[in-house]
Amino acid sequence: MRSSLPLLLSSLIFTSVANADDLRERANAIFKPIPDKVTEVRGQKVSKDQAILGHKLWFDPRLSSSHVISCNSCHNLSIGGSDNVPTSIGHGWQKGPRNSPTVLNAVFNAAQFWDGRAKDLQEQAKGPVQASVEMNSTPERVVATLKSIPEYAAEFKKAFPKDKDPVSFDNMAYALEAFEVSLTTPNSPFDRFLKGEDKALDDKQKKGLALFMDVGCTACHNGVNVGGQSYFPFGVIKKPGADILPAGDKGRFTVTNTADDEYVFRAAPLRNIALTPPYFHSGEVWELEQAVAIMGNSQLGRQLSDDEVGAITAFLHSLTGKQPQVAYPVLPASTADTPKPE
């Protein structure tokens, strides 16, 4: 009698492939892979000269009044585009009010900051430079600094050739945006799975992806960035404790002054989430598993089992993509006219 083992194995393989195809089809209806490269922002082609200038400005601490803090200080590109502390340390060793969100893939967010107060990366770039708790500078001081350095003046003229006065605060922000659109992380295991590579996710991660969709996580976390598109109350079903949801931070309410927006925040984008602890706007949760459990309880009203938390966490690890390889630039030297640090 002929063995039925090959037939059984064939059947199991077929079932596994069919299940993977079904899971992929469901996932592709909710998510999209990160593109290999972003070439446009707001319908305009990204200028190479503007991006090169923005690369230097990103690392230049002279945009801060102390000459100590750069954009990279709070959005360190070596550690997931964040800074891995509860809240960032700014001017005069002040602590910021919220956890620093990652800059990686920020170009895919509907708006910037936890409360969405900046509509795009150009507008966002102006905020930290002027915030007293961050870089503590002013547009006038930034422009004076950049104009005092001949190499920067020449690079602004090259990057913005149509402008009569190219060294401006707006153009500084635009150049930073042109650089930031390159800070994407394609080719994660999840992206490869979406594109048809069955083995890009292991069985536990596939289980976690299925749970992520089935239990309702995708109501808030969807799209290319697996979040970052809409605003939701923190504590839809049950508000967490004051250590995680500080009573004094009312989220989007400070932007809209609408009562319905109290304790409403932008849904965090989950790309590279395994690289950016601690979690939530308060930065009070260090373990990704704990963050998943809190979300299940607070947002879904569901006490996730340890196995469910473990599977969803495993899936979230599959969202870590290829990190941008960014060289530390050699910056042009200050001159006698450059404003001194304060």
Disulfide bonds with the S-S distance in Angstrom:
none
